Amino acid sequence: MQDNQNGYLYVSKELESKVNETMPPEEEMQDLADFFKVFGDPTRLKILYVLLCGEMCVLDIAQILGMTQSAISHQLRVLKQMDLVKNRREGKTIFYSLADSHIVTILSQGLDHIEE
């Protein structure tokens, strides 16, 4: 920050350029905001933590969390739309698992942050 002739502070052109170079495009910022919104629901977080232990079907998740299959299915749909979980079919049963190791990292770092 520097003073201009009127005594107001302003950002240097160098700092402004650095920010503009590192700032993702607006569409990516919206996608990132939507991504983090998914983590704003305790039920979805619980489902992700359950899936940290391994692949499970809706019935297993519902039993562990003491919730209805319908409620779990609804939240799994949201998690799947955001590519946080993946599924595979075995006969009539669909098994869910975490989409990739990034999800483990996000959960771990988030918990580390709030426990500091």
C-alpha positions in Angstrom: 0.0 0.0 0.0 1.2 3.5 -0.8 -0.1 7.0 -0.3 -1.2 9.0 -3.4 -1.3 12.8 -3.6 -4.6 13.0 -1.8 -3.4 11.0 1.2 -5.5 7.9 0.2 -3.9 4.5 0.3 -3.8 2.6 -3.0 -2.5 -0.8 -4.0 0.7 -0.8 -6.0 0.5 -1.9 -9.7 2.8 -4.7 -8.9 0.6 -6.2 -6.2 -2.5 -5.6 -8.3 -0.9 -7.5 -11.2 0.1 -10.4 -8.9 -3.4 -10.7 -7.6 -4.9 -10.6 -11.1 -2.4 -13.3 -12.3 -3.3 -15.7 -9.5 -7.0 -15.1 -9.3 -8.9 -17.9 -11.0 -11.6 -17.0 -13.6 -15.0 -16.1 -12.3 -16.5 -19.4 -13.5 -13.9 -21.4 -11.6 -14.5 -19.3 -8.5 -18.2 -20.1 -8.6 -17.4 -23.8 -9.0 -15.0 -23.7 -6.1 -17.6 -21.9 -3.9 -20.2 -24.6 -4.9 -17.6 -27.3 -4.1 -17.1 -25.9 -0.6 -20.8 -25.5 0.0 -21.1 -29.3 -0.1 -18.9 -29.5 2.9 -21.3 -27.2 4.8 -23.7 -30.0 5.7 -23.0 -32.2 8.7 -24.8 -35.2 7.2 -22.7 -35.1 4.0 -19.6 -34.8 6.2 -20.6 -37.8 8.2 -21.2 -39.8 5.0 -17.7 -38.9 3.8 -16.2 -40.0 7.1 -18.1 -43.3 6.9 -16.7 -43.8 3.4 -13.2 -43.1 4.7 -13.5 -46.7 6.2 -14.3 -48.2 2.8 -16.9 -48.9 0.2 -20.5 -49.2 1.4 -24.1 -49.4 0.2 -26.9 -47.0 1.2 -28.2 -49.5 3.7 -24.8 -49.8 5.5 -24.4 -46.0 5.7 -28.0 -45.5 6.9 -27.5 -48.1 9.6 -24.2 -46.7 10.8 -25.5 -43.1 10.9 -29.0 -44.1 12.3 -30.7 -42.4 9.4 -33.2 -43.4 6.7 -32.1 -44.8 3.4 -34.0 -42.0 1.7 -32.0 -39.3 3.6 -28.7 -41.0 2.8 -29.6 -41.5 -0.9 -30.5 -37.8 -1.2 -27.1 -36.7 0.2 -25.2 -39.3 -1.8 -26.8 -37.8 -5.0 -25.4 -34.4 -4.0 -22.0 -35.8 -3.2 -21.9 -37.7 -6.5 -22.9 -34.6 -8.5 -19.9 -32.8 -7.1 -17.6 -35.8 -7.9 -16.9 -36.4 -4.2 -18.1 -40.0 -4.3 -18.3 -42.6 -7.0 -20.4 -45.8 -7.2 -20.4 -49.2 -8.7 -23.2 -51.7 -9.2 -23.2 -55.3 -8.0 -26.4 -56.9 -9.0 -29.2 -54.7 -7.5 -26.9 -53.1 -4.9 -24.9 -49.9 -5.5 -21.8 -49.4 -3.5 -20.3 -46.0 -2.8 -16.8 -44.9 -2.1 -14.8 -41.7 -2.0 -14.0 -40.4 -5.5 -10.2 -39.9 -4.8 -7.5 -39.2 -2.3 -8.2 -35.4 -2.5 -11.3 -35.9 -0.4 -9.3 -37.5 2.4 -6.8 -34.6 2.3 -9.6 -32.0 2.4 -11.3 -33.7 5.4 -8.0 -34.2 7.2 -6.8 -30.6 6.7 -10.2 -29.2 7.6 -10.2 -31.1 10.9 -6.6 -30.2 11.6 -7.5 -26.5 11.1 -10.4 -26.4 13.5 -8.5 -28.4 16.1 -5.6 -25.9 16.2 
